[in-house]
Amino acid sequence: MVHALRSRRVVTPEGERDAVVVIEDGIITAVHNASAFNENISVEDLGPLALLPGLIDAHTHINEPGRTEWEGFATATRAAAAGGFTTLVDMPLNCLPETINVDALEQKRTAAQSQCMVDYALWGGAVDGNQHELEPLALAGVPGFKCFLIYPGCDGFTSIDRANLERALPHIARTGLPLLVHAELAPSIDAACAQLNAAEADWHQYATYLASRPDAAELDAIAMLLDLCRTYRFRLHIVHLSTAQALPMLAAAKAEGLPVTVETCPHYLHCGAEEIPDSATLYKCAPPIRSAANRELLWQGLLSGIIDLIATDHSPCPPQMKRLAVTQPGEECGRFDEAWGGIASLSTALPILWTDCLRRNIPLTRLAEWTSAAPSRLTGLDCHVGSITPGKHANLVAFDTAAQLTITPNVLHYRHKISPYMGETLTGVVHGTWLRGQRIFTRTLHSNAPLVTDTFPTQPHGREYALSCHLK
């Protein structure tokens, strides 16, 4: 089947232009200037809506199998389609069993079958003592590995200290795949909590939580990782960077030629610690949201290329785990030390980011680089996705860059309809999402009324991207 989409604002690697994107059997076969297009095929005219490459989230917590009550493939990928994401890469923790060997990987693949609205890939896990599982995971198709240098909140996915990391790194380097690292070290956090007198501190205050996760925890971890990268020459990826104080160190590492990439997240780019109310545990994440001044420096880090990409770190949980209500004796509402850390944002990331891009006069081409092209390179999927280019999968998003969207429960398609952005009015509305040329989401707006309907196909269309790894 051959068909086409026309937009006055097709966002290609060369810039925006009035163009017609021709699609055949799910693949982009041509991108024609609209004025020169005269082929006799069906064309859907999107008018002034921008046409973006489908977003790729390199950092999603889907939690299935084992914790589907937190989220799951069906609900996460539905939220992704509504948010303009066409590929998710799922993290190896929070599911049961954790994805730290090939058997667990196969269990996750089985759980995902016939549930996914969008395409997906599955990271493997590097934990204490599983170094001999890493190369088999690579051969089984994972695009890379994730590890924590600090307790991740789930007992089955252990943190990994420097000694065990050094046992794993030769195996990781042999695969040529990236190691994604939650870069915080415990000694700085322990010292901060001791200084706070944590047992007596008021944990309803966001300032207390922020002080308990100091910049130094990230800085110490990143310094250690860069030192290891010099020795083992593995591909290092720093996930969810929250402290701008690390930018000079990371810039120097890149100038040195170290194979380092960095991500940050919508919540670090949109929120400031000064704006977070006490007891507002929906804002809790780790590392924490830092100051508004720090936020502006993170934007500068993106613009300068020190930070490579944006990922959601979509990390949902049942509302009671956010301590929004008391469910058991002894609990208190609004305690940051007891609440689960994580912000769900698959349905909201694109309008959040575009709202902030508009404030800083950042064009759509840069946003597409950070949310599609760069994640495709990190994950090894750039031969399939990441740009509106002939030969790539026709994964596309129609985006109204001027419309307003107020965040309400009915626009949050993930499992639990809670969000720190609830009630906020943002700029930018996803009108449609296509996966390999098939429309998987439609949002209908009246000109003088709020959101009316969101529609999805009755059958899921997603499939797994599994990479073939050639060990060095």
Sequence and secondary structure as in RCSB ss.txt:
>XXXX:A:sequence
MVHALRSRRVVTPEGERDAVVVIEDGIITAVHNASAFNENISVEDLGPLALLPGLIDAHTHINEPGRTEWEGFAT
ATRAAAAGGFTTLVDMPLNCLPETINVDALEQKRTAAQSQCMVDYALWGGAVDGNQHELEPLALAGVPGFKCFLI
YPGCDGFTSIDRANLERALPHIARTGLPLLVHAELAPSIDAACAQLNAAEADWHQYATYLASRPDAAELDAIAML
LDLCRTYRFRLHIVHLSTAQALPMLAAAKAEGLPVTVETCPHYLHCGAEEIPDSATLYKCAPPIRSAANRELLWQ
GLLSGIIDLIATDHSPCPPQMKRLAVTQPGEECGRFDEAWGGIASLSTALPILWTDCLRRNIPLTRLAEWTSAAP
SRLTGLDCHVGSITPGKHANLVAFDTAAQLTITPNVLHYRHKISPYMGETLTGVVHGTWLRGQRIFTRTLHSNAP
LVTDTFPTQPHGREYALSCHLK
>XXXX:A:secstr
 EEEEEEEEEEETTEEEEEEEEEETTEEEEEEEGGG    SEEEE TTSEEEE EEEEEE   TTT TTT  HHH
HHHHHHHHTEEEEEE SSSSSS SSSHHHHHHHHHHHTTT SSEEEE EE  TT HHHHHHHHHTT   EEEESS
  S TTS    HHHHHHHHHHHHHHT EEEEE   HHHHHHHHHHHTTTTS TTSHHHHHHHS HHHHHHHHHHH
HHHHHHH  EEEE S   GGGHHHHHHHHHHT  EEEEE HHHHH  GGG  TT GGG  SS    HHHHHHHHH
HHHHTSS EE   B    GGGGTSS  STT  TT TTTS   B  TTTHHHHHHHHHHHTT  HHHHHIIIIIHH
HHHHT TTTSSSS TTSB  EEEEEEEEEEE  GGG  SSS   TTTT EEEEEEEEEEETTEEEEEEEE TTS 
EEEEE  SS    B        
